[in-house]
Amino acid sequence: MANHKSSEKRIRQTVKRTAVNRKRNSIIKSSLKKVEAAIATGNKNAAAEALKAAQPELMSGVSKGVVKLGTASRKISRLSARIKKLAA
């Protein structure tokens, strides 16, 4: 157990930040799953719309420090490449 006021405060803050970051991660993952589901159906327009909705979520996670920029860029790039393949 913490003995100092500052360490007690850090514990309280950590609990709050963890909850917020888990929520952000959950939103990002669910938006990516929607894109995956749209790609699986083979509907290019629906997949493109889902990706368009997922991109701001991912980049918001980057700005908040939940996801690294390279990770978000890689996911967007790979999903957009798969969507382009649907047309061919």
PyMOL commands that place a pseudoatom at each C-alpha (Angstrom):
pseudoatom trace, name=CA, resn=MET, resi=1, chain=A, elem=C, hetatm=0, pos=[0.000, 0.000, 0.000]
pseudoatom trace, name=CA, resn=ALA, resi=2, chain=A, elem=C, hetatm=0, pos=[1.189, 3.513, -0.766]
pseudoatom trace, name=CA, resn=ASN, resi=3, chain=A, elem=C, hetatm=0, pos=[2.538, 5.590, 2.107]
pseudoatom trace, name=CA, resn=HIS, resi=4, chain=A, elem=C, hetatm=0, pos=[2.879, 9.001, 0.458]
pseudoatom trace, name=CA, resn=LYS, resi=5, chain=A, elem=C, hetatm=0, pos=[0.144, 11.359, -0.695]
pseudoatom trace, name=CA, resn=SER, resi=6, chain=A, elem=C, hetatm=0, pos=[1.684, 11.623, -4.145]
pseudoatom trace, name=CA, resn=SER, resi=7, chain=A, elem=C, hetatm=0, pos=[1.837, 7.859, -4.620]
pseudoatom trace, name=CA, resn=GLU, resi=8, chain=A, elem=C, hetatm=0, pos=[-1.770, 7.508, -3.461]
pseudoatom trace, name=CA, resn=LYS, resi=9, chain=A, elem=C, hetatm=0, pos=[-2.764, 10.108, -6.052]
pseudoatom trace, name=CA, resn=ARG, resi=10, chain=A, elem=C, hetatm=0, pos=[-0.791, 8.302, -8.780]
pseudoatom trace, name=CA, resn=ILE, resi=11, chain=A, elem=C, hetatm=0, pos=[-2.690, 5.103, -7.952]
pseudoatom trace, name=CA, resn=ARG, resi=12, chain=A, elem=C, hetatm=0, pos=[-6.023, 6.913, -8.282]
pseudoatom trace, name=CA, resn=GLN, resi=13, chain=A, elem=C, hetatm=0, pos=[-4.969, 8.509, -11.563]
pseudoatom trace, name=CA, resn=THR, resi=14, chain=A, elem=C, hetatm=0, pos=[-3.687, 5.210, -12.956]
pseudoatom trace, name=CA, resn=VAL, resi=15, chain=A, elem=C, hetatm=0, pos=[-7.042, 3.528, -12.324]
pseudoatom trace, name=CA, resn=LYS, resi=16, chain=A, elem=C, hetatm=0, pos=[-8.891, 6.330, -14.134]
pseudoatom trace, name=CA, resn=ARG, resi=17, chain=A, elem=C, hetatm=0, pos=[-6.463, 6.460, -17.084]
pseudoatom trace, name=CA, resn=THR, resi=18, chain=A, elem=C, hetatm=0, pos=[-6.554, 2.681, -17.482]
pseudoatom trace, name=CA, resn=ALA, resi=19, chain=A, elem=C, hetatm=0, pos=[-10.340, 2.737, -17.747]
pseudoatom trace, name=CA, resn=VAL, resi=20, chain=A, elem=C, hetatm=0, pos=[-10.257, 5.539, -20.331]
pseudoatom trace, name=CA, resn=ASN, resi=21, chain=A, elem=C, hetatm=0, pos=[-7.554, 3.838, -22.394]
pseudoatom trace, name=CA, resn=ARG, resi=22, chain=A, elem=C, hetatm=0, pos=[-9.387, 0.509, -22.347]
pseudoatom trace, name=CA, resn=LYS, resi=23, chain=A, elem=C, hetatm=0, pos=[-12.504, 2.244, -23.646]
pseudoatom trace, name=CA, resn=ARG, resi=24, chain=A, elem=C, hetatm=0, pos=[-10.501, 3.898, -26.438]
pseudoatom trace, name=CA, resn=ASN, resi=25, chain=A, elem=C, hetatm=0, pos=[-8.893, 0.579, -27.377]
pseudoatom trace, name=CA, resn=SER, resi=26, chain=A, elem=C, hetatm=0, pos=[-12.308, -1.075, -27.423]
pseudoatom trace, name=CA, resn=ILE, resi=27, chain=A, elem=C, hetatm=0, pos=[-13.704, 1.595, -29.769]
pseudoatom trace, name=CA, resn=ILE, resi=28, chain=A, elem=C, hetatm=0, pos=[-10.712, 1.229, -32.103]
pseudoatom trace, name=CA, resn=LYS, resi=29, chain=A, elem=C, hetatm=0, pos=[-10.914, -2.563, -32.175]
pseudoatom trace, name=CA, resn=SER, resi=30, chain=A, elem=C, hetatm=0, pos=[-14.662, -2.591, -32.831]
pseudoatom trace, name=CA, resn=SER, resi=31, chain=A, elem=C, hetatm=0, pos=[-14.304, -0.114, -35.697]
pseudoatom trace, name=CA, resn=LEU, resi=32, chain=A, elem=C, hetatm=0, pos=[-11.583, -2.301, -37.237]
pseudoatom trace, name=CA, resn=LYS, resi=33, chain=A, elem=C, hetatm=0, pos=[-13.802, -5.358, -36.841]
pseudoatom trace, name=CA, resn=LYS, resi=34, chain=A, elem=C, hetatm=0, pos=[-16.553, -3.563, -38.752]
pseudoatom trace, name=CA, resn=VAL, resi=35, chain=A, elem=C, hetatm=0, pos=[-14.121, -2.978, -41.622]
pseudoatom trace, name=CA, resn=GLU, resi=36, chain=A, elem=C, hetatm=0, pos=[-13.058, -6.636, -41.529]
pseudoatom trace, name=CA, resn=ALA, resi=37, chain=A, elem=C, hetatm=0, pos=[-16.694, -7.753, -41.607]
pseudoatom trace, name=CA, resn=ALA, resi=38, chain=A, elem=C, hetatm=0, pos=[-17.451, -5.488, -44.569]
pseudoatom trace, name=CA, resn=ILE, resi=39, chain=A, elem=C, hetatm=0, pos=[-14.429, -6.863, -46.445]
pseudoatom trace, name=CA, resn=ALA, resi=40, chain=A, elem=C, hetatm=0, pos=[-15.570, -10.413, -45.670]
pseudoatom trace, name=CA, resn=THR, resi=41, chain=A, elem=C, hetatm=0, pos=[-18.961, -9.742, -47.268]
pseudoatom trace, name=CA, resn=GLY, resi=42, chain=A, elem=C, hetatm=0, pos=[-17.214, -8.534, -50.419]
pseudoatom trace, name=CA, resn=ASN, resi=43, chain=A, elem=C, hetatm=0, pos=[-19.087, -5.248, -50.564]
pseudoatom trace, name=CA, resn=LYS, resi=44, chain=A, elem=C, hetatm=0, pos=[-16.502, -2.667, -51.615]
pseudoatom trace, name=CA, resn=ASN, resi=45, chain=A, elem=C, hetatm=0, pos=[-18.649, 0.391, -50.886]
pseudoatom trace, name=CA, resn=ALA, resi=46, chain=A, elem=C, hetatm=0, pos=[-19.566, -0.768, -47.383]
pseudoatom trace, name=CA, resn=ALA, resi=47, chain=A, elem=C, hetatm=0, pos=[-15.936, -1.637, -46.657]
pseudoatom trace, name=CA, resn=ALA, resi=48, chain=A, elem=C, hetatm=0, pos=[-14.743, 1.762, -47.865]
pseudoatom trace, name=CA, resn=GLU, resi=49, chain=A, elem=C, hetatm=0, pos=[-17.326, 3.530, -45.703]
pseudoatom trace, name=CA, resn=ALA, resi=50, chain=A, elem=C, hetatm=0, pos=[-16.355, 1.454, -42.671]
pseudoatom trace, name=CA, resn=LEU, resi=51, chain=A, elem=C, hetatm=0, pos=[-12.678, 2.278, -43.234]
pseudoatom trace, name=CA, resn=LYS, resi=52, chain=A, elem=C, hetatm=0, pos=[-13.550, 5.960, -43.608]
pseudoatom trace, name=CA, resn=ALA, resi=53, chain=A, elem=C, hetatm=0, pos=[-15.247, 5.784, -40.195]
pseudoatom trace, name=CA, resn=ALA, resi=54, chain=A, elem=C, hetatm=0, pos=[-12.405, 3.784, -38.606]
pseudoatom trace, name=CA, resn=GLN, resi=55, chain=A, elem=C, hetatm=0, pos=[-9.572, 6.104, -39.671]
pseudoatom trace, name=CA, resn=PRO, resi=56, chain=A, elem=C, hetatm=0, pos=[-10.499, 8.997, -37.328]
pseudoatom trace, name=CA, resn=GLU, resi=57, chain=A, elem=C, hetatm=0, pos=[-10.881, 6.538, -34.440]
pseudoatom trace, name=CA, resn=LEU, resi=58, chain=A, elem=C, hetatm=0, pos=[-7.399, 5.148, -35.068]
pseudoatom trace, name=CA, resn=MET, resi=59, chain=A, elem=C, hetatm=0, pos=[-5.803, 8.564, -35.425]
pseudoatom trace, name=CA, resn=SER, resi=60, chain=A, elem=C, hetatm=0, pos=[-7.567, 9.744, -32.281]
pseudoatom trace, name=CA, resn=GLY, resi=61, chain=A, elem=C, hetatm=0, pos=[-5.962, 6.811, -30.496]
pseudoatom trace, name=CA, resn=VAL, resi=62, chain=A, elem=C, hetatm=0, pos=[-2.597, 7.917, -31.881]
pseudoatom trace, name=CA, resn=SER, resi=63, chain=A, elem=C, hetatm=0, pos=[-3.036, 11.463, -30.601]
pseudoatom trace, name=CA, resn=LYS, resi=64, chain=A, elem=C, hetatm=0, pos=[-4.057, 10.160, -27.170]
pseudoatom trace, name=CA, resn=GLY, resi=65, chain=A, elem=C, hetatm=0, pos=[-1.074, 7.802, -26.997]
pseudoatom trace, name=CA, resn=VAL, resi=66, chain=A, elem=C, hetatm=0, pos=[-3.048, 4.565, -26.992]
pseudoatom trace, name=CA, resn=VAL, resi=67, chain=A, elem=C, hetatm=0, pos=[-1.769, 3.394, -30.397]
pseudoatom trace, name=CA, resn=LYS, resi=68, chain=A, elem=C, hetatm=0, pos=[1.532, 4.197, -32.056]
pseudoatom trace, name=CA, resn=LEU, resi=69, chain=A, elem=C, hetatm=0, pos=[1.504, 6.086, -35.335]
pseudoatom trace, name=CA, resn=GLY, resi=70, chain=A, elem=C, hetatm=0, pos=[3.253, 3.310, -37.260]
pseudoatom trace, name=CA, resn=THR, resi=71, chain=A, elem=C, hetatm=0, pos=[0.769, 0.732, -36.046]
pseudoatom trace, name=CA, resn=ALA, resi=72, chain=A, elem=C, hetatm=0, pos=[-2.217, 2.853, -37.070]
pseudoatom trace, name=CA, resn=SER, resi=73, chain=A, elem=C, hetatm=0, pos=[-0.688, 3.659, -40.458]
pseudoatom trace, name=CA, resn=ARG, resi=74, chain=A, elem=C, hetatm=0, pos=[0.081, -0.006, -41.099]
pseudoatom trace, name=CA, resn=LYS, resi=75, chain=A, elem=C, hetatm=0, pos=[-3.453, -1.101, -40.239]
pseudoatom trace, name=CA, resn=ILE, resi=76, chain=A, elem=C, hetatm=0, pos=[-5.026, 1.573, -42.447]
pseudoatom trace, name=CA, resn=SER, resi=77, chain=A, elem=C, hetatm=0, pos=[-2.675, 0.764, -45.315]
pseudoatom trace, name=CA, resn=ARG, resi=78, chain=A, elem=C, hetatm=0, pos=[-3.310, -2.968, -45.190]
pseudoatom trace, name=CA, resn=LEU, resi=79, chain=A, elem=C, hetatm=0, pos=[-7.075, -2.562, -44.925]
pseudoatom trace, name=CA, resn=SER, resi=80, chain=A, elem=C, hetatm=0, pos=[-7.193, -0.099, -47.827]
pseudoatom trace, name=CA, resn=ALA, resi=81, chain=A, elem=C, hetatm=0, pos=[-5.094, -2.480, -49.932]
pseudoatom trace, name=CA, resn=ARG, resi=82, chain=A, elem=C, hetatm=0, pos=[-7.547, -5.294, -49.203]
pseudoatom trace, name=CA, resn=ILE, resi=83, chain=A, elem=C, hetatm=0, pos=[-10.461, -3.035, -50.137]
pseudoatom trace, name=CA, resn=LYS, resi=84, chain=A, elem=C, hetatm=0, pos=[-8.780, -2.150, -53.443]
pseudoatom trace, name=CA, resn=LYS, resi=85, chain=A, elem=C, hetatm=0, pos=[-8.412, -5.860, -54.210]
pseudoatom trace, name=CA, resn=LEU, resi=86, chain=A, elem=C, hetatm=0, pos=[-12.185, -6.287, -53.876]
pseudoatom trace, name=CA, resn=ALA, resi=87, chain=A, elem=C, hetatm=0, pos=[-12.714, -4.318, -57.097]
pseudoatom trace, name=CA, resn=ALA, resi=88, chain=A, elem=C, hetatm=0, pos=[-10.374, -6.536, -59.098]
for i in range(1, 88): cmd.bond("trace and resi %d" % i, "trace and resi %d" % (i + 1))
show_as sticks, trace
zoom trace
